[in-house]
Amino acid sequence: AQSVTQLDSHVSVSEGTPVLLRCNYSSSYSPSLFWYVQHPNKGLQLLLKYTSAATLVKGINGFEAEFKKSETSFHLTKPSAHMSDAAEYFCVVTHSNYQLIWGAGTKLIIKP
Amino acid sequence: EAQVTQNPRYLITVTGKKLTVTCSQNMNHEYMSWYRQDPGLGLRQIYYSMNVEVTDKGDVPEGYKVSRKEKRNFPLILESPSPNQTSLYFCASSLASGRARASYNEQFFGPGTRLTVL
């Protein structure tokens, strides 16, 4: 069965410092994995997607994620946080051709 | 502009009063889906539709109905709302034709509908 665990409900970093949002998944086959972002009072937007073409995936706004099969992880990183990165981030794994499983979300807080 | 629209954006209602939340997309997507978002639980799927007249239950379908009579529209119906259906609801759509499996493609989301049931 597929599942996804976001290891931190909140992450707080200072502006200009690196960001790490952790995601572990469980899957009985090779899944596709996604990160979506939700800015305050806004809808959800795709940040990046892994579909087995390359293990290091680059997304929008300087974010990237690395698929590590041996560790069943898909952590999201950014070298330098910006105030506009403050949002909630969701790690998502495919469950079937028509369904996704969403993590509980990680709120990213950026300190000035 | 390619988009998913939902109406209403905000709704306060009372227990038992039937309501419909509309969802419409202009991208000719085959796949549409409804989610509810609750704090600490992420998004949970209510119902999805693979194409016109084809729908299936998601993870939390109890208390909800859907229909897909046209490709662009996918309304969510609460026949007898209860307070535990107070939530933020999102409609989403994606491609799902030929080899394009819906869940492997980018989901495009509406702006959300905040529902309060008193």
Chai-1 contact restraints between the chains, C-beta under 6 A:
chainA,res_idxA,chainB,res_idxB,connection_type,confidence,min_distance_angstrom,max_distance_angstrom,comment,restraint_id
A,S32,B,Y104,contact,1.0,0.0,6.0,A-B,restraint_1
A,G43,B,F109,contact,1.0,0.0,6.0,A-B,restraint_2
A,G43,B,P111,contact,1.0,0.0,6.0,A-B,restraint_3
A,G43,B,G112,contact,1.0,0.0,6.0,A-B,restraint_4
A,L44,B,F109,contact,1.0,0.0,6.0,A-B,restraint_5
A,L46,B,E106,contact,1.0,0.0,6.0,A-B,restraint_6
A,T94,B,S103,contact,1.0,0.0,6.0,A-B,restraint_7
A,T94,B,Y104,contact,1.0,0.0,6.0,A-B,restraint_8
A,N97,B,R101,contact,1.0,0.0,6.0,A-B,restraint_9
A,N97,B,S103,contact,1.0,0.0,6.0,A-B,restraint_10
A,Y98,B,Y48,contact,1.0,0.0,6.0,A-B,restraint_11
A,Y98,B,A102,contact,1.0,0.0,6.0,A-B,restraint_12
A,Y98,B,S103,contact,1.0,0.0,6.0,A-B,restraint_13
A,Q99,B,S103,contact,1.0,0.0,6.0,A-B,restraint_14
A,L100,B,S103,contact,1.0,0.0,6.0,A-B,restraint_15
A,W102,B,G42,contact,1.0,0.0,6.0,A-B,restraint_16
A,W102,B,L43,contact,1.0,0.0,6.0,A-B,restraint_17
A,G103,B,G42,contact,1.0,0.0,6.0,A-B,restraint_18
A,A104,B,G40,contact,1.0,0.0,6.0,A-B,restraint_19
A,A104,B,G42,contact,1.0,0.0,6.0,A-B,restraint_20
A,G105,B,G42,contact,1.0,0.0,6.0,A-B,restraint_21
